[in-house]
């Protein structure tokens, strides 16, 4: 439990959403690898963002949850860091030949970066969990680790994307935006903020 996140209820909705998040997030690296065979990373991400904006715009229109003007700017900054910079770095790196498993392992260091740079102290149990999580990712992607066909500098792209995600996470904690992710979509329709 983190003070900046609402507590999950143990009913089916939150559990189902958590499972869906893990499955969709984890499959993103495979999707990036397959998608960049047919289109550039920027084109692939543009279509992804357009589809997501359409779905979230519809949800925001139905929910009609207003968001203050300051919240719009904060959500825009967070979106640029957590979505655009992170995904562009990872997907472009994969497009340039960084193996998807290597990109996933680089991205899996994000919780470690947040723990190291964040204001909160981590307990021994949390550090063990972070370490085990990184080892788990390493085991899962072990068959896809290596230099691939990418030039050395292409590995800096997923690393920079991961740093952007960590910075966005720390900013979100600091700003305590107070709006749930689905309500943040309201910025798409907020006309009188």
Secondary structure as UniProt FT lines:
FT   TURN            3..4
FT   HELIX           12..35
FT   TURN            36..38
FT   HELIX           41..63
FT   HELIX           69..79
FT   HELIX           80..85
FT   HELIX           86..95
FT   TURN            96..97
FT   HELIX           100..107
FT   TURN            108..109
FT   HELIX           110..117
FT   HELIX           124..140
FT   HELIX           142..144
FT   TURN            148..149
FT   HELIX           152..154
FT   HELIX           155..175
FT   HELIX           181..184
FT   HELIX           185..188
//
